[in-house]
Amino acid sequence: MKAIISDIHGNLEAFQAVMEDMRVQGADELICLGDFVGYGPNPKECIDLAVDFSIALCGNHEHALLTQFESSNFNIRARSSIDWTREQLNPLGEDREANLRRWDFLDSLEMTHEDGNILYVHGTPRDPVAEYLYPRDIYRPQKLRAIFEMVQWLCFCGHTHVPGIWTQDMIYLTPQEVNYRYHLVNKKTVVNVGSVGQPRDGDPRATYVLFDGSRIVFRKLDYRVQTTARKIRSIPQLDPYLAERLLEGR
């Protein structure tokens, strides 16, 4: 069984809770759709936990780290967190050897991954790193048709931090609407797996997906969110808003 996660964003407490739940649920293949870093206070530790994942993709925050200048497209909170993260990963500092290994990992991340008729991306098939697929896009059929043209059967994505399911007949379903379980049928489907480290669906719990080949299961987990929030507030370079939004899942 596959465990598919996305958007950890340096939130070690959420990541640890999800890793433990993956183990309990019996997942034997671990896949991350990107954004290990950014916003959160523990980028190094989160990278270290992910190095043995079966598949690891490049998110827009990793892309910003690697290209340096791409973060100019970020809002000021995201940009300052990327600048601070880059400092933490300084390959010339005391943590030289470990940080060099972390940069090697970041540089090895795939932009997309295909497994038969299943596609894994961070953003969308059209723009694997940067394009967002929002719930409201169900009212933008032209955009959805263009995306589904690039999907053979099933696509997993992240990036928006909002879990959900889109089908090629222009239906959008929330996890709640399917009671957190969805049996796939013979039509093209896109699944957003939500966010481990910074949910934005109004639910502060960490979110990820289990996939057994025919069924999607959304997992929602409590974690020590107050601990993560305190860490963020203790770092002057990280905007306190990044802590407050964790508590509300927004």
N, C-alpha and C positions, 0 to 999 in steps of 0.2 A: 504494500500500500504506500502511496506517495503522500508526503506532507508538503504542501506548497505554501510558501510564505512570501511576504513582501514588506518593504518599508519599515525596517527595524529602527532606523534613525537613531542609532546610538543609545537606545533604551535597553540597558542590560537587564533590568528587572523583568520587563515584559518578555524579552528574548529568552531568559532562563525559564520563565513559566511556560512558554510555548515549547521549548526544547524538552522539558520534563513531560508535558502532555503528549508530545509526539511519541516519546518513548512508551508511555503508558498505553497509548492507542495502538501501538504496534507498527508504526510507520518504519519502513526499511529503506526508503529513498527520500532524501531531503533536497528540496529545490527552493531556491530563493530568487525572486524576480527583481532584486536590486534595491538600492537605497539602504545599505547597511549603516550608512553614516548620515550626518546632517541633523541639526536641531538638538540632538540628545547629548548627554554628558559622558558617554562611555564608548567612543568610536573604536578605540584600540581593542577593547575587550570583545566587542561585538564582531569585529573582523576575525579575531582569534577563534571565536566559536564557530565561524562559518567556513573555515578553510577546508574542511573535509566534506562539505556538502556535495551531493551528486552533481548538481547543476547550480551555477551561480551566474546571474546576469548583471549587467551594468545598468544602474539607474541614473537618473539625471544628476544626482548628487555625486556619485562616483565620477561621472563624466566631467562635472565641474572641477572636481579635485584634479583629475588627470590632465585636463586642458587648461586649467588655471583661469583663463579669461572667460570661460562660459558662465561663470557665476555672476558676471555683470548683468545677466538676464534675470537674476533672482531679485526678490524683494529684499529690503534691507535686513530683515531678521534672518532669512535664509543665507544671505551673502555673508553676514558676520559669523554665522555658525560654521560655514564652510571655511572661512579664513581661520577661525579658531581650530577647527579640525585639522587643517593643514599644518598648523603649528604643533599639534599633538603628534603628528606623524612625521615630524622632522627627522630625516635620515642622517643628520649630522649631530644630533644631540646624544644624551646619555643612553637613550634606548635605541641606539643606532641599528644593531643587528636585527632586533625584533621589528623595527619600523621598516627596514629594507625588505624583510619578508612580507610585511603587510602591503607595501607598495607593489611587490611582485604579484601578490594575490589580486589587488585591484587592477593591475595591468592585464591580468589573465582573464578577466570577466568577459563573457560573451555578450554580444548585443541582442541576439535572439538564439533560441534553441528549438530545433524540430525533432520530434520523436514520432515517426510515422505521420499520421494525420493530426497530430497534436502540436500546437505551436505555443511557445512560452516567450513572453515579452514583458518589458516593464511598462511601457506606455500603450501603444497600439501596434498592430501589424504595419500600418502605414508609416509610423515614426516610432520605432521601438523604444526610444529613450525619452522623448519629450512630449508627445501628443497625449492629451487626456481624453478618456472616455467616461463621460458623466451620465448619471441616471437621466438627466434631462435630454440627453442626445436621442432618446427614443422619439422625440419630436423633430429630429433632424434626419429624416430617412436617407437623404443623399449621403450624409456622412457615414451612416451605418452601412449602407449598401457598399460603399467604397471599402470599408473595413472588412465586411464579410466576403468580399471578392478575394481577399487575401487569406482567408481561413478555409482549410480543407474540411474540417469537422469541428474541432474544438481549439479554443485559444484561452490561455490563462494570462491575466495581466494584473497590474497593481496601479501605482502612481497617484490615483485620486484619494486613496485611503478610505474608500467607501465600497463595501462588498456588495455584489449583486450579479445578476445573470441577464444577458441579452440573448435573444434568439433571432434567427434570420427573418422570422415573420413579424419583426418589429414589436416584440413583447419584452418588457423589462420586469424582472421579479426581484424583490428584496429577499434576504435570508428569512425574514420573519414570514413572508408570504408563502414560502415553501417549507415552513417549520424546520429550517436549517438543513434540510436534506432535499436533494434534487436528483432524480433519475434521468440520465441523459437519453435522448431519443435520436432518431436518424435525421437530424437537421443541425445546421451550423449553430454553434453556441459559443459565446464569449463569457468567461467567468472572471470577475474581479475578486481577488482573494482577500481584499481588505488590507489592513495595516496591523503589524505586530506592535510597533512602537509609538504610533501617533494616530489612533483612530479618529475619523472625522465624520462619523455617521450618527453622532449624538450619544454614542455608547462608549464609555471610556475603557472598556475591556479590550484586551489584546485579541486580535482576530487572525485566523488562518484557515486553510482548507485541507481536508483529507480527500483523496481521490483513489478509488479502487478499480478504475477502468470503466465503470458504468454509473457510478454514483458520486455526487459531490456532497460533502458534509462540511458545513461551516462550524468552526469551533470558536467560542467566545470564552475568554479566561480572565478572571480577576488576577491582578498582580499588585506588587507594592508600589502603586503609583505615587503615593506621597513621598516615598524615598527618592524616586526619580525626580519629582518636582523639586525637592529640597536640593538635590545635586545641581539642577539647572540654575536655581536661584543663587547658588554659591559661586557661580562662574560669571564674572562681570561681563565677559564677551558674549554671553548668551542672554537674549532678551527674556525677562521674567514672563512675558506673555506665553512663551513656549512651555512654561510650567503650568500656567493657568489653563491653557487649552487642553492639556492632558487630563485634567480633573473633570472636564466636561465632555471630552470626546468630540472636539470640534476643530 
